[in-house]
Amino acid sequence: MGFSKGSYIITMPKSWVVKNNLKKGDTISIEEGSNELIFYAGQKEPKRKEKAISIETEGKKLAIIKAEIVSAYLNNCNTIEIRSKALADDAPVIKGIIRNLSGMEIIEQTGTKIVAQDLIDVSSISIQNIMRRMDVITRSMIDDLLLCLDGKCDPKSIINRDADVNRLYFLGYRVIKNAMENPAVMRELDTNIWHIANHRSVLIRVEEIADTQKRISRLLSNAQLRDEILEGIKEISRDIKSSYSDVMKAYYTNDKAIALEIEINHESLIEKCNKFLENASKRSLVEIKDSRQPRALSEKNMVPIANIVEFKKAALSYIRRIARIVLSMD
């Protein structure tokens, strides 16, 4: 039994063909090594590559330790070992970092090390399912931010949900990285490198939109804004809610007409934000002139308003980037 490609003909040993009950048209899988080709009868399941890393924490700040743990996770390390002679002090924080990484479980802990292991196979996870779960949470954050502006929601609930979005984002990143590094996985998912790259871009934009909602909720929890200012912020928030809903619909259905409309309307929404900030600044300046505590009023009013508007504009820009991704898709 043999097959040809160009001028090359490969003949299989008859005993191997008979042993595996192969006939004309059957699938033969090939795994390429550094200087060899390995043939498998039938469709070979992609082999999971085990990766391990040991992280030393001596003399490092917790922010650096967190970055190293998350980096190892995103690089699909299956086992992460954290070592330190002073682990007792840092253990609660380190364990909290690990718990926020989907699939990682602590399997061993001593006085000098913590070992976490990945218990899920990213090859079996659907990126579309992760995206939809991130989308649902992000929509709820946008909805609840509107409720916060009416005093009907605790901003802390939005901040907590951003952690759920981050957890899904990290998992989605691993799934996409695994597919891009393993052609067999990409074939199993019935996709190609261009579609995977587009999914990754949308994943990033959704996480960034959720992050803007978290940051705005923090600002609102500390600001002292008048009703007319809050009403203006609510109007812009409703625009973002509508645009985000439309762009995700365009993404799921590959609707280029919706995506094009978002692209066309983007500049007018940005101008609306700028106009609101201009008017709000004029009101605040009048209030400061009439106040005996201008610095306090400025910190509680003008700075939060300016930052809120910038985050709103950032969210609109992320939405437009998703629309452009849809316009570029097949």
MOVENLIN-V111429 format. One record per residue. N is the residue number from 1. RES is the residue in three letters. SS is DSSP state (helix for helix, strand for strand, loop for the rest). PSI is psi in degrees with one decimal (* if undefined). Layout:
N,RES,SS,PSI + N,RES,SS,PSI
This chain:
1,MET,loop,134.8 + 2,GLY,strand,169.0 + 3,PHE,strand,160.7 + 4,SER,strand,152.9 + 5,LYS,strand,111.4 + 6,GLY,loop,-123.3 + 7,SER,loop,6.3 + 8,TYR,strand,136.6 + 9,ILE,strand,125.9 + 10,ILE,strand,124.7 + 11,THR,strand,128.4 + 12,MET,loop,142.7 + 13,PRO,loop,132.7 + 14,LYS,helix,-38.7 + 15,SER,helix,-36.6 + 16,TRP,helix,-39.9 + 17,VAL,helix,-45.5 + 18,VAL,helix,-44.4 + 19,LYS,helix,-37.5 + 20,ASN,loop,8.1 + 21,ASN,loop,45.0 + 22,LEU,loop,147.2 + 23,LYS,loop,172.6 + 24,LYS,loop,130.4 + 25,GLY,loop,-11.5 + 26,ASP,loop,155.6 + 27,THR,loop,137.0 + 28,ILE,strand,123.4 + 29,SER,strand,146.8 + 30,ILE,strand,131.8 + 31,GLU,strand,125.9 + 32,GLU,strand,126.4 + 33,GLY,loop,-170.5 + 34,SER,loop,-38.4 + 35,ASN,loop,31.0 + 36,GLU,loop,158.4 + 37,LEU,strand,131.5 + 38,ILE,strand,127.0 + 39,PHE,strand,140.3 + 40,TYR,strand,138.3 + 41,ALA,strand,129.9 + 42,GLY,strand,-168.9 + 43,GLN,loop,117.4 + 44,LYS,loop,132.7 + 45,GLU,loop,136.6 + 46,PRO,loop,131.6 + 47,LYS,loop,129.4 + 48,ARG,loop,125.3 + 49,LYS,loop,124.4 + 50,GLU,loop,128.3 + 51,LYS,loop,139.2 + 52,ALA,strand,152.6 + 53,ILE,strand,147.1 + 54,SER,strand,126.9 + 55,ILE,strand,119.6 + 56,GLU,strand,132.0 + 57,THR,loop,-0.7 + 58,GLU,loop,126.8 + 59,GLY,loop,8.6 + 60,LYS,loop,144.4 + 61,LYS,loop,155.5 + 62,LEU,helix,-31.7 + 63,ALA,helix,-38.8 + 64,ILE,helix,-41.4 + 65,ILE,helix,-43.8 + 66,LYS,helix,-44.7 + 67,ALA,helix,-39.6 + 68,GLU,helix,-38.9 + 69,ILE,helix,-47.1 + 70,VAL,helix,-40.0 + 71,SER,helix,-42.6 + 72,ALA,helix,-40.7 + 73,TYR,helix,-46.9 + 74,LEU,helix,-25.8 + 75,ASN,loop,16.5 + 76,ASN,loop,36.5 + 77,CYS,loop,127.3 + 78,ASN,loop,-29.0 + 79,THR,strand,126.8 + 80,ILE,strand,120.1 + 81,GLU,strand,125.1 + 82,ILE,strand,123.2 + 83,ARG,strand,138.5 + 84,SER,loop,142.7 + 85,LYS,loop,-22.0 + 86,ALA,loop,38.7 + 87,LEU,helix,-28.1 + 88,ALA,helix,-38.0 + 89,ASP,helix,-36.9 + 90,ASP,helix,-11.2 + 91,ALA,helix,-46.7 + 92,PRO,helix,-41.2 + 93,VAL,helix,-43.9 + 94,ILE,helix,-42.6 + 95,LYS,helix,-34.6 + 96,GLY,helix,-39.0 + 97,ILE,helix,-45.3 + 98,ILE,helix,-39.5 + 99,ARG,helix,-23.6 + 100,ASN,loop,7.8 + 101,LEU,loop,108.9 + 102,SER,loop,129.6 + 103,GLY,loop,-19.6 + 104,MET,strand,129.2 + 105,GLU,strand,140.9 + 106,ILE,strand,119.5 + 107,ILE,strand,-12.0 + 108,GLU,strand,140.1 + 109,GLN,strand,129.6 + 110,THR,loop,-170.4 + 111,GLY,loop,-14.8 + 112,THR,loop,-4.1 + 113,LYS,strand,154.2 + 114,ILE,strand,130.3 + 115,VAL,strand,124.4 + 116,ALA,strand,143.3 + 117,GLN,strand,142.8 + 118,ASP,strand,121.6 + 119,LEU,loop,9.9 + 120,ILE,loop,154.4 + 121,ASP,loop,107.5 + 122,VAL,helix,-19.5 + 123,SER,helix,-20.4 + 124,SER,helix,3.2 + 125,ILE,loop,136.2 + 126,SER,loop,124.7 + 127,ILE,helix,-31.9 + 128,GLN,helix,-38.8 + 129,ASN,helix,-40.8 + 130,ILE,helix,-43.0 + 131,MET,helix,-42.7 + 132,ARG,helix,-37.1 + 133,ARG,helix,-41.1 + 134,MET,helix,-40.9 + 135,ASP,helix,-45.6 + 136,VAL,helix,-44.6 + 137,ILE,helix,-41.9 + 138,THR,helix,-40.2 + 139,ARG,helix,-41.6 + 140,SER,helix,-33.5 + 141,MET,helix,-41.1 + 142,ILE,helix,-43.2 + 143,ASP,helix,-45.2 + 144,ASP,helix,-25.8 + 145,LEU,helix,-37.4 + 146,LEU,helix,-39.4 + 147,LEU,helix,-36.6 + 148,CYS,helix,-36.4 + 149,LEU,helix,-21.9 + 150,ASP,loop,4.1 + 151,GLY,loop,22.7 + 152,LYS,loop,9.7 + 153,CYS,loop,143.0 + 154,ASP,loop,120.8 + 155,PRO,helix,-26.0 + 156,LYS,helix,-29.6 + 157,SER,helix,-32.0 + 158,ILE,helix,-41.5 + 159,ILE,helix,-42.1 + 160,ASN,helix,-36.2 + 161,ARG,helix,-22.9 + 162,ASP,helix,-32.3 + 163,ALA,helix,-35.1 + 164,ASP,helix,-39.3 + 165,VAL,helix,-42.6 + 166,ASN,helix,-40.7 + 167,ARG,helix,-43.1 + 168,LEU,helix,-35.7 + 169,TYR,helix,-46.2 + 170,PHE,helix,-42.9 + 171,LEU,helix,-45.0 + 172,GLY,helix,-38.5 + 173,TYR,helix,-43.5 + 174,ARG,helix,-42.4 + 175,VAL,helix,-45.0 + 176,ILE,helix,-43.6 + 177,LYS,helix,-41.8 + 178,ASN,helix,-42.0 + 179,ALA,helix,-39.7 + 180,MET,helix,-27.8 + 181,GLU,helix,-13.9 + 182,ASN,loop,98.4 + 183,PRO,helix,-32.8 + 184,ALA,helix,-38.0 + 185,VAL,helix,-40.2 + 186,MET,helix,-39.4 + 187,ARG,helix,-38.6 + 188,GLU,helix,-35.0 + 189,LEU,loop,-4.0 + 190,ASP,loop,50.3 + 191,THR,loop,-175.5 + 192,ASN,loop,174.0 + 193,ILE,helix,-33.3 + 194,TRP,helix,-45.0 + 195,HIS,helix,-39.4 + 196,ILE,helix,-42.4 + 197,ALA,helix,-38.8 + 198,ASN,helix,-42.2 + 199,HIS,helix,-41.4 + 200,ARG,helix,-42.0 + 201,SER,helix,-42.2 + 202,VAL,helix,-40.0 + 203,LEU,helix,-45.5 + 204,ILE,helix,-44.9 + 205,ARG,helix,-41.0 + 206,VAL,helix,-42.4 + 207,GLU,helix,-39.6 + 208,GLU,helix,-37.1 + 209,ILE,helix,-42.9 + 210,ALA,helix,-39.0 + 211,ASP,helix,-37.8 + 212,THR,helix,-36.4 + 213,GLN,helix,-39.4 + 214,LYS,helix,-46.3 + 215,ARG,helix,-38.3 + 216,ILE,helix,-40.7 + 217,SER,helix,-36.3 + 218,ARG,helix,-43.0 + 219,LEU,helix,-41.1 + 220,LEU,helix,-33.3 + 221,SER,helix,-19.6 + 222,ASN,helix,-14.8 + 223,ALA,loop,160.4 + 224,GLN,loop,88.4 + 225,LEU,loop,141.8 + 226,ARG,loop,162.4 + 227,ASP,helix,-40.2 + 228,GLU,helix,-33.0 + 229,ILE,helix,-45.3 + 230,LEU,helix,-37.4 + 231,GLU,helix,-38.5 + 232,GLY,helix,-39.6 + 233,ILE,helix,-38.1 + 234,LYS,helix,-39.2 + 235,GLU,helix,-43.8 + 236,ILE,helix,-38.2 + 237,SER,helix,-37.9 + 238,ARG,helix,-35.7 + 239,ASP,helix,-42.5 + 240,ILE,helix,-42.5 + 241,LYS,helix,-46.6 + 242,SER,helix,-44.7 + 243,SER,helix,-41.1 + 244,TYR,helix,-43.9 + 245,SER,helix,-41.7 + 246,ASP,helix,-43.2 + 247,VAL,helix,-34.0 + 248,MET,helix,-33.6 + 249,LYS,helix,-42.4 + 250,ALA,helix,-38.7 + 251,TYR,helix,-45.8 + 252,TYR,helix,-33.2 + 253,THR,helix,0.2 + 254,ASN,loop,43.6 + 255,ASP,loop,101.0 + 256,LYS,helix,-23.8 + 257,ALA,helix,-42.9 + 258,ILE,helix,-44.1 + 259,ALA,helix,-40.3 + 260,LEU,helix,-38.3 + 261,GLU,helix,-40.2 + 262,ILE,helix,-42.7 + 263,GLU,helix,-43.3 + 264,ILE,helix,-39.0 + 265,ASN,helix,-6.5 + 266,HIS,helix,-49.8 + 267,GLU,helix,-36.3 + 268,SER,helix,-34.8 + 269,LEU,helix,-38.2 + 270,ILE,helix,-41.7 + 271,GLU,helix,-35.8 + 272,LYS,helix,-41.3 + 273,CYS,helix,-45.0 + 274,ASN,helix,-40.0 + 275,LYS,helix,-41.3 + 276,PHE,helix,-44.3 + 277,LEU,helix,-40.0 + 278,GLU,helix,-47.4 + 279,ASN,helix,-40.0 + 280,ALA,helix,-37.3 + 281,SER,helix,-39.7 + 282,LYS,helix,-42.1 + 283,ARG,helix,-43.9 + 284,SER,helix,-37.0 + 285,LEU,helix,-38.5 + 286,VAL,helix,-44.0 + 287,GLU,helix,-39.1 + 288,ILE,helix,-40.0 + 289,LYS,helix,-33.4 + 290,ASP,helix,-5.4 + 291,SER,loop,149.7 + 292,ARG,loop,-7.9 + 293,GLN,loop,67.9 + 294,PRO,helix,-36.9 + 295,ARG,helix,-45.4 + 296,ALA,helix,-42.6 + 297,LEU,helix,-37.5 + 298,SER,helix,-44.0 + 299,GLU,helix,-34.3 + 300,LYS,helix,-10.3 + 301,ASN,loop,-69.9 + 302,MET,helix,-45.4 + 303,VAL,helix,-48.5 + 304,PRO,helix,-40.5 + 305,ILE,helix,-46.2 + 306,ALA,helix,-43.1 + 307,ASN,helix,-40.3 + 308,ILE,helix,-45.0 + 309,VAL,helix,-40.4 + 310,GLU,helix,-39.1 + 311,PHE,helix,-35.6 + 312,LYS,helix,-44.7 + 313,LYS,helix,-37.3 + 314,ALA,helix,-43.7 + 315,ALA,helix,-42.4 + 316,LEU,helix,-35.9 + 317,SER,helix,-38.3 + 318,TYR,helix,-38.4 + 319,ILE,helix,-42.7 + 320,ARG,helix,-35.8 + 321,ARG,helix,-37.2 + 322,ILE,helix,-41.1 + 323,ALA,helix,-39.9 + 324,ARG,helix,-33.4 + 325,ILE,helix,-43.3 + 326,VAL,helix,-41.7 + 327,LEU,helix,-24.7 + 328,SER,helix,-9.6 + 329,MET,loop,154.0 + 330,ASP,loop,*
